[in-house]
Amino acid sequence: MLAIRSRHLASALVAIMAVIGQPCLSADDKAEDGKPVVKDEETGLVVAVKDDNRTLVATNADEKVVWEADVIKQAGEPDVGAPVVRSLALKNQQVTAIYGKHSFAVFDLQSGKLLSRGSD
């Protein structure tokens, strides 16, 4: 998996993916409170960061909670940076949370199960 080092590079990657036909919802999408949020149009699931800045919560179209995942508890403290989720991306039924300075955790969209984690 490619780890993105900067927000500008991440935005450029999203634009490139769109041009070549690989959809990727960007972490640039924000809720009204400024926290990252992504929505899967196919399933209607919305994944957002809770007020603690470390927990992901997935809700369905009826706004019922489907799953919650504490990114820091499941993936571990970041090597560098504050233990908060800074951005989210959605691709291939997987949610990637970028936390700390450059750590990432990938979760299954349907179950919230941690699939992988790492840092660049």
Disulfide bonds with the S-S distance in Angstrom:
none
